[in-house]
């Protein structure tokens, strides 16, 4: 199954060509980077020098095209849900990490989840797959941690910002949300690339902070298990 939004080269691999009048859809894409750094550590009571690999994310703006802007060989489309459960452990980790209590409930319609600041709770749709729950929870935690928009006036900016952050964090931890994230971002940006570009620095900064918090939480969990 192929997703609905892809870059030009990937559409060509699927035997489809982008039309001449196709509109570019801009997204923020993470690019994993790493470098080696000399550090001093204590081993067996002696100070020694070791090489440590530092991993981080850089970002760039890339554009993709909707399948409706291409012609060629028919391809199956992926639905806007993540119908698998191989990241169930990540969902459980996110629930433990969240500074807001997380509840699973039956939600009607297309609503997958929400963050209620007044009641201090996050609600996730009970019927979703584990991977979809993880994607939604990443989004709602981002609302609780980094969303400082006036939701009554700037809901579109809030949703573009939060989903962009959640997509980058998901990608860093191996959860592919592109099948639903891209369409969600485009919907709230109303197809306007400037909306995403103007939020770029804020998205990058908060995504990095989110990743660092989650990695620190993972390390603390591992230390607690070793100490038990």
N, CA and C atoms as a LAMMPS dump frame, in Angstrom:
ITEM: TIMESTEP
0
ITEM: NUMBER OF ATOMS
684
ITEM: BOX BOUNDS ff ff ff
-5.0000000000000000e+02 5.0000000000000000e+02
-5.0000000000000000e+02 5.0000000000000000e+02
-5.0000000000000000e+02 5.0000000000000000e+02
ITEM: ATOMS id mol type element x y z
1 1 1 N 0.842 -1.197 0
2 1 2 C 0 0 0
3 1 3 C 0.878 1.248 0
4 2 1 N 0.575 2.206 -0.848
5 2 2 C 1.374 3.409 -0.947
6 2 3 C 0.598 4.603 -0.385
7 3 1 N 1.319 5.542 0.211
8 3 2 C 0.657 6.699 0.753
9 3 3 C 0.249 7.663 -0.36
10 4 1 N -0.584 8.589 -0.04
11 4 2 C -1.187 9.482 -1.017
12 4 3 C -0.271 10.64 -1.4
13 5 1 N 0.68 11.002 -0.557
14 5 2 C 1.564 12.131 -0.787
15 5 3 C 3.009 11.663 -0.867
16 6 1 N 3.665 11.93 -2.008
17 6 2 C 5.042 11.501 -2.217
18 6 3 C 5.805 12.55 -3.009
19 7 1 N 7.137 12.468 -2.948
20 7 2 C 7.971 13.324 -3.763
21 7 3 C 7.976 12.855 -5.203
22 8 1 N 8.455 13.701 -6.102
23 8 2 C 8.44 13.409 -7.528
24 8 3 C 9.177 12.12 -7.866
25 9 1 N 10.363 11.909 -7.28
26 9 2 C 11.153 10.711 -7.589
27 9 3 C 10.446 9.432 -7.153
28 10 1 N 9.757 9.509 -6.02
29 10 2 C 9.05 8.314 -5.54
30 10 3 C 7.823 8.004 -6.406
31 11 1 N 7.154 9.061 -6.897
32 11 2 C 6.037 8.822 -7.814
33 11 3 C 6.542 8.163 -9.095
34 12 1 N 7.717 8.591 -9.567
35 12 2 C 8.289 7.999 -10.786
36 12 3 C 8.593 6.514 -10.591
37 13 1 N 9.048 6.154 -9.39
38 13 2 C 9.314 4.743 -9.099
39 13 3 C 8.04 3.912 -9.133
40 14 1 N 6.918 4.576 -8.88
41 14 2 C 5.622 3.9 -8.927
42 14 3 C 4.974 4.021 -10.311
43 15 1 N 5.777 4.466 -11.283
44 15 2 C 5.325 4.595 -12.673
45 15 3 C 4.244 5.654 -12.843
46 16 1 N 4.363 6.734 -12.043
47 16 2 C 3.437 7.845 -12.183
48 16 3 C 4.235 9.127 -12.354
49 17 1 N 3.744 10.025 -13.21
50 17 2 C 4.423 11.29 -13.468
51 17 3 C 3.618 12.449 -12.892
52 18 1 N 4.327 13.433 -12.341
53 18 2 C 3.687 14.625 -11.792
54 18 3 C 3.287 15.537 -12.946
55 19 1 N 2.064 16.038 -12.929
56 19 2 C 1.573 16.9 -14.002
57 19 3 C 2.279 18.253 -13.973
58 20 1 N 2.307 18.934 -15.114
59 20 2 C 3.041 20.2 -15.242
60 20 3 C 2.487 21.293 -14.331
61 21 1 N 1.179 21.293 -14.102
62 21 2 C 0.57 22.347 -13.287
63 21 3 C 0.397 21.933 -11.826
64 22 1 N 1.082 20.865 -11.409
65 22 2 C 0.932 20.356 -10.045
66 22 3 C 1.382 21.385 -9.013
67 23 1 N 0.654 21.469 -7.905
68 23 2 C 0.968 22.398 -6.832
69 23 3 C 1.857 21.716 -5.798
70 24 1 N 2.99 22.331 -5.486
71 24 2 C 3.901 21.775 -4.482
72 24 3 C 3.289 21.907 -3.087
73 25 1 N 3.401 20.842 -2.308
74 25 2 C 2.919 20.834 -0.936
75 25 3 C 4.14 20.74 -0.023
76 26 1 N 4.422 21.789 0.719
77 26 2 C 5.644 21.849 1.526
78 26 3 C 5.437 21.229 2.897
79 27 1 N 6.424 20.458 3.339
80 27 2 C 6.396 19.869 4.669
81 27 3 C 7.79 20.026 5.291
82 28 1 N 7.867 19.915 6.606
83 28 2 C 9.153 19.914 7.304
84 28 3 C 9.589 18.467 7.466
85 29 1 N 10.759 18.126 6.956
86 29 2 C 11.241 16.746 7.016
87 29 3 C 12.505 16.652 7.871
88 30 1 N 12.566 15.65 8.769
89 30 2 C 13.765 15.467 9.59
90 30 3 C 14.872 14.77 8.804
91 31 1 N 16.123 15.114 9.096
92 31 2 C 17.273 14.456 8.483
93 31 3 C 18.228 14.032 9.601
94 32 1 N 18.299 12.729 9.904
95 32 2 C 19.192 12.262 10.977
96 32 3 C 20.648 12.597 10.667
97 33 1 N 21.352 13.109 11.653
98 33 2 C 22.758 13.441 11.527
99 33 3 C 23.509 12.914 12.751
100 34 1 N 24.811 12.751 12.612
101 34 2 C 25.614 12.353 13.756
102 34 3 C 27.06 12.799 13.574
103 35 1 N 27.776 12.919 14.689
104 35 2 C 29.195 13.239 14.63
105 35 3 C 29.886 12.6 15.831
106 36 1 N 31.193 12.412 15.729
107 36 2 C 31.97 11.805 16.804
108 36 3 C 32.619 12.888 17.656
109 37 1 N 32.601 12.683 18.968
110 37 2 C 33.134 13.663 19.912
111 37 3 C 34.011 12.954 20.94
112 38 1 N 35.166 13.53 21.237
113 38 2 C 36.036 12.967 22.26
114 38 3 C 35.516 13.362 23.643
115 39 1 N 35.348 12.369 24.521
116 39 2 C 34.869 12.636 25.876
117 39 3 C 35.76 11.907 26.878
118 40 1 N 35.854 12.45 28.077
119 40 2 C 36.624 11.806 29.134
120 40 3 C 35.685 11.12 30.107
121 41 1 N 35.956 9.848 30.399
122 41 2 C 35.115 9.065 31.306
123 41 3 C 36.001 8.348 32.323
124 42 1 N 35.393 7.931 33.409
125 42 2 C 36.108 7.192 34.444
126 42 3 C 35.774 5.704 34.317
127 43 1 N 36.788 4.89 34.104
128 43 2 C 36.614 3.441 34.043
129 43 3 C 37.676 2.786 34.913
130 44 1 N 37.199 1.929 35.831
131 44 2 C 38.108 1.235 36.758
132 44 3 C 38.992 2.213 37.529
133 45 1 N 38.39 3.358 37.887
134 45 2 C 39.105 4.336 38.689
135 45 3 C 40.076 5.205 37.929
136 46 1 N 40.142 5.043 36.618
137 46 2 C 41.057 5.834 35.809
138 46 3 C 40.292 6.665 34.776
139 47 1 N 40.813 7.854 34.533
140 47 2 C 40.209 8.712 33.511
141 47 3 C 40.776 8.353 32.141
142 48 1 N 39.876 8.014 31.23
143 48 2 C 40.305 7.674 29.874
144 48 3 C 39.51 8.496 28.868
145 49 1 N 40.04 8.571 27.666
146 49 2 C 39.375 9.305 26.595
147 49 3 C 38.707 8.332 25.641
148 50 1 N 37.434 8.586 25.329
149 50 2 C 36.69 7.719 24.416
150 50 3 C 36.031 8.565 23.332
151 51 1 N 35.65 7.896 22.263
152 51 2 C 34.909 8.552 21.181
153 51 3 C 33.427 8.237 21.345
154 52 1 N 32.632 9.282 21.474
155 52 2 C 31.189 9.115 21.631
156 52 3 C 30.476 9.646 20.393
157 53 1 N 29.507 8.882 19.895
158 53 2 C 28.732 9.305 18.73
159 53 3 C 27.525 10.113 19.18
160 54 1 N 27.456 11.338 18.728
161 54 2 C 26.34 12.228 19.061
162 54 3 C 25.345 12.223 17.899
163 55 1 N 24.104 11.851 18.185
164 55 2 C 23.073 11.813 17.152
165 55 3 C 22.118 12.987 17.345
166 56 1 N 21.677 13.576 16.236
167 56 2 C 20.746 14.688 16.31
168 56 3 C 19.963 14.775 14.998
169 57 1 N 18.937 15.594 14.99
170 57 2 C 18.132 15.809 13.786
171 57 3 C 18.371 17.202 13.22
172 58 1 N 18.615 17.269 11.935
173 58 2 C 18.564 18.531 11.206
174 58 3 C 17.235 18.522 10.446
175 59 1 N 16.834 19.647 9.89
176 59 2 C 15.543 19.719 9.212
177 59 3 C 15.664 20.489 7.908
178 60 1 N 14.786 20.166 7.001
179 60 2 C 14.727 20.929 5.762
180 60 3 C 13.283 20.911 5.267
181 61 1 N 12.976 21.868 4.416
182 61 2 C 11.656 21.897 3.803
183 61 3 C 11.716 21.095 2.505
184 62 1 N 10.792 20.182 2.356
185 62 2 C 10.703 19.403 1.122
186 62 3 C 9.269 19.51 0.614
187 63 1 N 9.083 19.258 -0.664
188 63 2 C 7.719 19.3 -1.176
189 63 3 C 7.311 17.947 -1.735
190 64 1 N 6.03 17.672 -1.591
191 64 2 C 5.448 16.422 -2.072
192 64 3 C 4.248 16.761 -2.946
193 65 1 N 3.724 15.746 -3.601
194 65 2 C 2.563 15.927 -4.482
195 65 3 C 1.49 14.913 -4.128
196 66 1 N 0.259 15.362 -4.207
197 66 2 C -0.875 14.468 -4.004
198 66 3 C -1.053 13.597 -5.24
199 67 1 N -1.567 12.387 -5.054
200 67 2 C -1.756 11.464 -6.168
201 67 3 C -2.664 12.059 -7.255
202 68 1 N -3.565 12.965 -6.849
203 68 2 C -4.466 13.594 -7.826
204 68 3 C -3.705 14.49 -8.805
205 69 1 N -2.447 14.824 -8.471
206 69 2 C -1.624 15.672 -9.337
207 69 3 C -0.642 14.839 -10.165
208 70 1 N -0.914 13.542 -10.238
209 70 2 C -0.052 12.639 -11.01
210 70 3 C -0.893 11.806 -11.971
211 71 1 N -0.227 11.26 -12.982
212 71 2 C -0.89 10.362 -13.927
213 71 3 C -0.004 9.143 -14.15
214 72 1 N -0.636 8.018 -14.489
215 72 2 C 0.155 6.82 -14.757
216 72 3 C -0.467 5.577 -14.168
217 73 1 N 0.38 4.637 -13.797
218 73 2 C -0.057 3.335 -13.306
219 73 3 C -0.851 3.472 -12.006
220 74 1 N -1.939 2.717 -11.906
221 74 2 C -2.766 2.754 -10.703
222 74 3 C -2.001 2.16 -9.524
223 75 1 N -2.168 2.773 -8.353
224 75 2 C -1.552 2.247 -7.135
225 75 3 C -2.601 2.212 -6.035
226 76 1 N -2.508 1.24 -5.124
227 76 2 C -3.445 1.205 -3.995
228 76 3 C -3.138 2.336 -3.042
229 77 1 N -4.148 2.937 -2.455
230 77 2 C -3.962 4.05 -1.535
231 77 3 C -4.036 3.568 -0.094
232 78 1 N -3.261 4.206 0.737
233 78 2 C -3.267 3.889 2.151
234 78 3 C -4.301 4.752 2.85
235 79 1 N -5.05 4.166 3.759
236 79 2 C -6.048 4.947 4.473
237 79 3 C -5.342 5.852 5.48
238 80 1 N -6.08 6.789 6.031
239 80 2 C -5.475 7.756 6.942
240 80 3 C -5.461 7.235 8.37
241 81 1 N -5.268 5.939 8.527
242 81 2 C -5.087 5.317 9.833
243 81 3 C -3.852 4.437 9.758
244 82 1 N -3.252 4.182 10.908
245 82 2 C -2.074 3.319 10.956
246 82 3 C -2.532 1.986 11.528
247 83 1 N -2.895 1.063 10.653
248 83 2 C -3.542 -0.157 11.096
249 83 3 C -2.558 -1.269 11.447
250 84 1 N -1.695 -1.031 12.429
251 84 2 C -0.819 -2.091 12.912
252 84 3 C -0.449 -1.805 14.363
253 85 1 N 0.148 -2.795 15.007
254 85 2 C 0.381 -2.712 16.444
255 85 3 C 1.829 -2.987 16.84
256 86 1 N 2.764 -2.889 15.889
257 86 2 C 4.146 -3.237 16.215
258 86 3 C 4.836 -2.197 17.095
259 87 1 N 4.211 -1.026 17.283
260 87 2 C 4.788 0.012 18.152
261 87 3 C 3.985 0.14 19.451
262 88 1 N 3.353 -0.959 19.871
263 88 2 C 2.557 -0.928 21.093
264 88 3 C 3.399 -0.531 22.301
265 89 1 N 4.653 -0.987 22.328
266 89 2 C 5.545 -0.644 23.448
267 89 3 C 5.779 0.864 23.518
268 90 1 N 5.824 1.516 22.358
269 90 2 C 6.047 2.957 22.305
270 90 3 C 4.832 3.697 22.848
271 91 1 N 3.652 3.19 22.543
272 91 2 C 2.423 3.786 23.069
273 91 3 C 2.414 3.707 24.595
274 92 1 N 2.803 2.549 25.138
275 92 2 C 2.847 2.392 26.588
276 92 3 C 3.885 3.337 27.203
277 93 1 N 4.994 3.505 26.516
278 93 2 C 6.035 4.418 26.995
279 93 3 C 5.514 5.862 27.026
280 94 1 N 4.776 6.241 25.986
281 94 2 C 4.228 7.597 25.922
282 94 3 C 3.214 7.844 27.033
283 95 1 N 2.422 6.83 27.354
284 95 2 C 1.446 6.975 28.439
285 95 3 C 2.16 7.205 29.771
286 96 1 N 3.267 6.487 29.968
287 96 2 C 4.034 6.658 31.209
288 96 3 C 4.748 8.013 31.231
289 97 1 N 5.167 8.473 30.063
290 97 2 C 5.893 9.738 29.936
291 97 3 C 4.988 10.953 30.12
292 98 1 N 3.747 10.864 29.675
293 98 2 C 2.841 12.005 29.647
294 98 3 C 2.657 12.641 31.02
295 99 1 N 2.767 13.981 31.069
296 99 2 C 2.522 14.7 32.319
297 99 3 C 1.029 14.933 32.534
298 100 1 N 0.216 14.473 31.584
299 100 2 C -1.234 14.582 31.668
300 100 3 C -1.82 13.167 31.694
301 101 1 N -2.765 12.857 32.594
302 101 2 C -3.377 11.523 32.61
303 101 3 C -4.017 11.172 31.266
304 102 1 N -3.803 9.923 30.822
305 102 2 C -4.303 9.469 29.522
306 102 3 C -5.418 8.454 29.722
307 103 1 N -6.538 8.675 29.028
308 103 2 C -7.687 7.777 29.12
309 103 3 C -8.074 7.296 27.725
310 104 1 N -8.55 6.068 27.638
311 104 2 C -9.088 5.543 26.385
312 104 3 C -10.599 5.462 26.508
313 105 1 N -11.278 6.063 25.524
314 105 2 C -12.739 6.086 25.548
315 105 3 C -13.283 5.874 24.144
316 106 1 N -14.579 5.568 24.062
317 106 2 C -15.236 5.454 22.757
318 106 3 C -15.596 6.858 22.289
319 107 1 N -15.03 7.253 21.151
320 107 2 C -15.287 8.58 20.597
321 107 3 C -16.02 8.435 19.272
322 108 1 N -16.963 9.292 19.033
323 108 2 C -17.78 9.197 17.823
324 108 3 C -17.128 9.912 16.648
325 109 1 N -17.517 9.527 15.444
326 109 2 C -17.06 10.202 14.24
327 109 3 C -15.583 10.016 13.97
328 110 1 N -14.981 11.039 13.377
329 110 2 C -13.579 10.957 12.97
330 110 3 C -12.613 11.412 14.06
331 111 1 N -13.137 11.8 15.212
332 111 2 C -12.282 12.267 16.311
333 111 3 C -11.443 11.098 16.837
334 112 1 N -10.112 11.278 16.841
335 112 2 C -9.21 10.232 17.33
336 112 3 C -8.739 10.482 18.758
337 113 1 N -8.828 11.721 19.189
338 113 2 C -8.381 12.042 20.537
339 113 3 C -8.428 13.531 20.783
340 114 1 N -8.213 13.92 22.031
341 114 2 C -8.18 15.347 22.348
342 114 3 C -7.487 15.57 23.7
343 115 1 N -7.005 16.798 23.876
344 115 2 C -6.417 17.238 25.139
345 115 3 C -7.341 18.269 25.748
346 116 1 N -7.825 18.005 26.961
347 116 2 C -8.706 18.93 27.658
348 116 3 C -7.905 19.604 28.766
349 117 1 N -7.509 20.84 28.502
350 117 2 C -6.669 21.558 29.46
351 117 3 C -7.409 21.84 30.764
352 118 1 N -8.683 22.163 30.666
353 118 2 C -9.475 22.493 31.847
354 118 3 C -9.573 21.308 32.799
355 119 1 N -9.843 20.127 32.244
356 119 2 C -9.984 18.922 33.076
357 119 3 C -8.655 18.192 33.268
358 120 1 N -7.607 18.686 32.636
359 120 2 C -6.273 18.089 32.742
360 120 3 C -6.296 16.599 32.375
361 121 1 N -6.745 16.316 31.155
362 121 2 C -6.809 14.919 30.716
363 121 3 C -6.628 14.83 29.198
364 122 1 N -6.044 13.723 28.768
365 122 2 C -5.934 13.394 27.353
366 122 3 C -6.784 12.173 27.104
367 123 1 N -7.594 12.223 26.049
368 123 2 C -8.466 11.094 25.711
369 123 3 C -8.087 10.563 24.332
370 124 1 N -7.922 9.244 24.236
371 124 2 C -7.58 8.569 22.992
372 124 3 C -8.715 7.623 22.605
373 125 1 N -9.03 7.597 21.323
374 125 2 C -10.103 6.73 20.843
375 125 3 C -9.753 5.261 21.077
376 126 1 N -10.614 4.566 21.775
377 126 2 C -10.359 3.198 22.222
378 126 3 C -10.181 2.217 21.078
379 127 1 N -10.897 2.417 19.972
380 127 2 C -10.91 1.433 18.883
381 127 3 C -9.684 1.487 17.982
382 128 1 N -8.823 2.459 18.13
383 128 2 C -7.671 2.605 17.238
384 128 3 C -6.644 1.504 17.435
385 129 1 N -5.809 1.296 16.404
386 129 2 C -4.677 0.39 16.543
387 129 3 C -3.668 0.999 17.513
388 130 1 N -2.737 0.182 18
389 130 2 C -1.74 0.679 18.943
390 130 3 C -0.853 1.761 18.317
391 131 1 N -0.499 1.575 17.045
392 131 2 C 0.337 2.571 16.374
393 131 3 C -0.412 3.883 16.174
394 132 1 N -1.684 3.789 15.83
395 132 2 C -2.489 4.99 15.662
396 132 3 C -2.65 5.707 17.005
397 133 1 N -2.825 4.936 18.071
398 133 2 C -2.93 5.533 19.409
399 133 3 C -1.647 6.278 19.768
400 134 1 N -0.508 5.676 19.419
401 134 2 C 0.781 6.317 19.698
402 134 3 C 0.898 7.63 18.938
403 135 1 N 0.497 7.631 17.668
404 135 2 C 0.56 8.842 16.849
405 135 3 C -0.33 9.938 17.421
406 136 1 N -1.538 9.571 17.825
407 136 2 C -2.478 10.548 18.386
408 136 3 C -1.963 11.067 19.725
409 137 1 N -1.413 10.168 20.545
410 137 2 C -0.91 10.588 21.854
411 137 3 C 0.288 11.522 21.72
412 138 1 N 1.172 11.257 20.759
413 138 2 C 2.279 12.181 20.491
414 138 3 C 1.742 13.581 20.206
415 139 1 N 0.692 13.65 19.4
416 139 2 C 0.059 14.915 19.026
417 139 3 C -0.52 15.621 20.256
418 140 1 N -1.261 14.879 21.069
419 140 2 C -1.928 15.496 22.22
420 140 3 C -0.928 15.918 23.294
421 141 1 N 0.143 15.143 23.483
422 141 2 C 1.184 15.547 24.432
423 141 3 C 1.86 16.826 23.953
424 142 1 N 2.063 16.932 22.636
425 142 2 C 2.65 18.157 22.068
426 142 3 C 1.762 19.363 22.368
427 143 1 N 0.45 19.176 22.288
428 143 2 C -0.479 20.251 22.675
429 143 3 C -0.206 20.668 24.122
430 144 1 N -0.082 19.676 25.001
431 144 2 C 0.058 19.975 26.429
432 144 3 C 1.398 20.603 26.773
433 145 1 N 2.451 20.265 26.022
434 145 2 C 3.794 20.742 26.339
435 145 3 C 4.166 22.051 25.646
436 146 1 N 3.779 22.209 24.371
437 146 2 C 4.357 23.284 23.567
438 146 3 C 3.365 24.223 22.883
439 147 1 N 2.097 23.89 22.904
440 147 2 C 1.128 24.696 22.16
441 147 3 C 0.739 25.942 22.953
442 148 1 N 1.211 27.104 22.499
443 148 2 C 0.876 28.36 23.174
444 148 3 C 0.013 29.272 22.307
445 149 1 N -0.628 28.692 21.299
446 149 2 C -1.523 29.47 20.446
447 149 3 C -2.874 29.672 21.137
448 150 1 N -3.548 30.753 20.793
449 150 2 C -4.919 30.975 21.254
450 150 3 C -5.827 30.119 20.364
451 151 1 N -6.266 28.993 20.906
452 151 2 C -6.986 28.004 20.104
453 151 3 C -8.282 28.563 19.52
454 152 1 N -8.896 29.505 20.211
455 152 2 C -10.158 30.068 19.726
456 152 3 C -9.95 30.945 18.496
457 153 1 N -8.715 31.475 18.329
458 153 2 C -8.428 32.361 17.197
459 153 3 C -7.501 31.724 16.162
460 154 1 N -6.57 30.912 16.617
461 154 2 C -5.539 30.369 15.733
462 154 3 C -5.503 28.849 15.756
463 155 1 N -6.664 28.233 15.664
464 155 2 C -6.714 26.77 15.702
465 155 3 C -5.935 26.158 14.542
466 156 1 N -5.982 26.79 13.373
467 156 2 C -5.27 26.256 12.217
468 156 3 C -3.761 26.231 12.464
469 157 1 N -3.213 27.322 13.01
470 157 2 C -1.782 27.379 13.309
471 157 3 C -1.41 26.367 14.391
472 158 1 N -2.279 26.249 15.384
473 158 2 C -2.051 25.3 16.465
474 158 3 C -1.938 23.877 15.941
475 159 1 N -2.868 23.469 15.077
476 159 2 C -2.889 22.104 14.581
477 159 3 C -1.734 21.821 13.611
478 160 1 N -1.393 22.787 12.765
479 160 2 C -0.247 22.622 11.856
480 160 3 C 1.034 22.459 12.668
481 161 1 N 1.209 23.322 13.651
482 161 2 C 2.405 23.288 14.501
483 161 3 C 2.518 21.968 15.257
484 162 1 N 1.461 21.585 15.939
485 162 2 C 1.497 20.393 16.795
486 162 3 C 1.707 19.121 15.978
487 163 1 N 1.019 18.986 14.858
488 163 2 C 1.175 17.772 14.06
489 163 3 C 2.545 17.71 13.401
490 164 1 N 3.101 18.851 13.029
491 164 2 C 4.453 18.871 12.464
492 164 3 C 5.472 18.406 13.497
493 165 1 N 5.32 18.887 14.725
494 165 2 C 6.201 18.455 15.821
495 165 3 C 6.038 16.957 16.057
496 166 1 N 4.789 16.501 16.142
497 166 2 C 4.519 15.085 16.41
498 166 3 C 5.075 14.187 15.31
499 167 1 N 4.976 14.624 14.058
500 167 2 C 5.503 13.84 12.937
501 167 3 C 7.016 13.662 13.045
502 168 1 N 7.731 14.738 13.359
503 168 2 C 9.188 14.679 13.472
504 168 3 C 9.603 13.761 14.621
505 169 1 N 8.922 13.879 15.755
506 169 2 C 9.245 13.037 16.918
507 169 3 C 8.939 11.573 16.614
508 170 1 N 7.798 11.327 15.985
509 170 2 C 7.436 9.951 15.614
510 170 3 C 8.487 9.344 14.698
511 171 1 N 8.912 10.104 13.709
512 171 2 C 9.918 9.622 12.77
513 171 3 C 11.225 9.281 13.49
514 172 1 N 11.613 10.097 14.453
515 172 2 C 12.852 9.872 15.2
516 172 3 C 12.814 8.535 15.942
517 173 1 N 11.656 8.174 16.462
518 173 2 C 11.525 6.94 17.24
519 173 3 C 11.027 5.757 16.411
520 174 1 N 10.998 5.913 15.086
521 174 2 C 10.687 4.787 14.208
522 174 3 C 9.229 4.552 13.927
523 175 1 N 8.369 5.518 14.228
524 175 2 C 6.938 5.384 13.939
525 175 3 C 6.609 6.229 12.714
526 176 1 N 6.214 5.584 11.625
527 176 2 C 5.908 6.301 10.378
528 176 3 C 4.459 6.774 10.396
529 177 1 N 4.272 8.081 10.531
530 177 2 C 2.917 8.656 10.552
531 177 3 C 2.607 9.449 9.291
532 178 1 N 3.469 9.338 8.286
533 178 2 C 3.313 10.176 7.091
534 178 3 C 1.97 9.97 6.396
535 179 1 N 1.416 8.757 6.477
536 179 2 C 0.149 8.483 5.778
537 179 3 C -1.001 9.32 6.306
538 180 1 N -0.904 9.763 7.559
539 180 2 C -1.968 10.61 8.105
540 180 3 C -1.483 12.025 8.426
541 181 1 N -0.21 12.163 8.813
542 181 2 C 0.294 13.485 9.202
543 181 3 C 0.264 14.49 8.059
544 182 1 N 0.721 14.083 6.863
545 182 2 C 0.803 15.022 5.743
546 182 3 C -0.567 15.585 5.395
547 183 1 N -1.547 14.692 5.3
548 183 2 C -2.897 15.145 4.953
549 183 3 C -3.464 16.063 6.037
550 184 1 N -3.173 15.739 7.285
551 184 2 C -3.663 16.549 8.406
552 184 3 C -3.066 17.948 8.353
553 185 1 N -1.747 18.026 8.134
554 185 2 C -1.063 19.321 8.077
555 185 3 C -1.579 20.155 6.908
556 186 1 N -1.731 19.519 5.757
557 186 2 C -2.216 20.223 4.565
558 186 3 C -3.636 20.751 4.772
559 187 1 N -4.45 19.947 5.43
560 187 2 C -5.833 20.355 5.703
561 187 3 C -5.868 21.636 6.538
562 188 1 N -5.104 21.677 7.633
563 188 2 C -5.139 22.828 8.528
564 188 3 C -4.35 24.016 7.974
565 189 1 N -3.369 23.745 7.094
566 189 2 C -2.63 24.846 6.454
567 189 3 C -3.384 25.366 5.246
568 190 1 N -4.478 24.691 4.9
569 190 2 C -5.302 25.071 3.745
570 190 3 C -4.47 25.111 2.468
571 191 1 N -3.501 24.178 2.387
572 191 2 C -2.673 24.081 1.19
573 191 3 C -1.66 25.192 1.029
574 192 1 N -1.501 26.047 2.049
575 192 2 C -0.616 27.204 1.946
576 192 3 C 0.761 26.885 2.543
577 193 1 N 1.805 26.734 1.722
578 193 2 C 3.131 26.361 2.236
579 193 3 C 3.723 27.373 3.201
580 194 1 N 3.383 28.658 3.044
581 194 2 C 3.951 29.694 3.908
582 194 3 C 3.573 29.46 5.368
583 195 1 N 2.41 28.85 5.606
584 195 2 C 1.977 28.58 6.981
585 195 3 C 2.969 27.679 7.687
586 196 1 N 3.416 26.625 6.996
587 196 2 C 4.382 25.688 7.581
588 196 3 C 5.755 26.336 7.688
589 197 1 N 6.178 27.044 6.636
590 197 2 C 7.508 27.657 6.61
591 197 3 C 7.657 28.691 7.73
592 198 1 N 6.625 29.513 7.956
593 198 2 C 6.692 30.535 9.001
594 198 3 C 6.839 29.929 10.393
595 199 1 N 6.341 28.698 10.566
596 199 2 C 6.417 28.027 11.863
597 199 3 C 7.682 27.182 12.002
598 200 1 N 8.525 27.176 10.969
599 200 2 C 9.656 26.263 10.904
600 200 3 C 10.553 26.255 12.115
601 201 1 N 11.031 27.434 12.537
602 201 2 C 11.953 27.495 13.675
603 201 3 C 11.305 26.997 14.959
604 202 1 N 10.06 27.376 15.163
605 202 2 C 9.326 26.949 16.362
606 202 3 C 9.127 25.427 16.344
607 203 1 N 8.797 24.882 15.176
608 203 2 C 8.611 23.434 15.04
609 203 3 C 9.913 22.692 15.357
610 204 1 N 11.02 23.153 14.778
611 204 2 C 12.312 22.494 14.982
612 204 3 C 12.735 22.529 16.448
613 205 1 N 12.624 23.69 17.061
614 205 2 C 13.037 23.847 18.456
615 205 3 C 12.232 22.933 19.377
616 206 1 N 10.924 22.918 19.215
617 206 2 C 10.073 22.125 20.099
618 206 3 C 10.21 20.63 19.822
619 207 1 N 10.396 20.252 18.562
620 207 2 C 10.595 18.834 18.239
621 207 3 C 11.872 18.319 18.893
622 208 1 N 12.938 19.115 18.846
623 208 2 C 14.199 18.722 19.489
624 208 3 C 14.032 18.578 21.005
625 209 1 N 13.318 19.514 21.604
626 209 2 C 13.081 19.451 23.047
627 209 3 C 12.257 18.213 23.412
628 210 1 N 11.25 17.928 22.603
629 210 2 C 10.367 16.772 22.811
630 210 3 C 11.193 15.48 22.746
631 211 1 N 12.036 15.366 21.734
632 211 2 C 12.883 14.185 21.561
633 211 3 C 13.832 14.016 22.75
634 212 1 N 14.443 15.115 23.172
635 212 2 C 15.373 15.066 24.309
636 212 3 C 14.666 14.626 25.582
637 213 1 N 13.454 15.124 25.811
638 213 2 C 12.687 14.742 26.996
639 213 3 C 12.363 13.24 26.975
640 214 1 N 11.952 12.739 25.809
641 214 2 C 11.609 11.324 25.695
642 214 3 C 12.836 10.438 25.866
643 215 1 N 13.951 10.844 25.286
644 215 2 C 15.175 10.046 25.417
645 215 3 C 15.664 10.05 26.863
646 216 1 N 15.561 11.169 27.543
647 216 2 C 15.95 11.245 28.95
648 216 3 C 15.05 10.355 29.788
649 217 1 N 13.751 10.354 29.468
650 217 2 C 12.792 9.501 30.182
651 217 3 C 13.133 8.026 29.978
652 218 1 N 13.51 7.65 28.752
653 218 2 C 13.906 6.273 28.458
654 218 3 C 15.123 5.868 29.288
655 219 1 N 16.101 6.758 29.373
656 219 2 C 17.307 6.475 30.136
657 219 3 C 16.993 6.287 31.617
658 220 1 N 16.114 7.124 32.14
659 220 2 C 15.731 7.019 33.555
660 220 3 C 15.008 5.695 33.816
661 221 1 N 14.155 5.282 32.86
662 221 2 C 13.468 4 33.001
663 221 3 C 14.463 2.841 33.04
664 222 1 N 15.454 2.879 32.165
665 222 2 C 16.462 1.823 32.105
666 222 3 C 17.285 1.779 33.388
667 223 1 N 17.649 2.952 33.905
668 223 2 C 18.412 3.01 35.155
669 223 3 C 17.629 2.434 36.312
670 224 1 N 16.31 2.695 36.334
671 224 2 C 15.461 2.176 37.412
672 224 3 C 15.368 0.652 37.334
673 225 1 N 15.297 0.118 36.114
674 225 2 C 15.218 -1.339 35.94
675 225 3 C 16.513 -2 36.391
676 226 1 N 17.653 -1.368 36.078
677 226 2 C 18.941 -1.923 36.467
678 226 3 C 19.125 -1.886 37.984
679 227 1 N 18.561 -0.851 38.594
680 227 2 C 18.71 -0.695 40.035
681 227 3 C 17.773 -1.602 40.829
682 228 1 N 16.709 -2.066 40.166
683 228 2 C 15.702 -2.896 40.866
684 228 3 C 16.243 -4.279 41.214
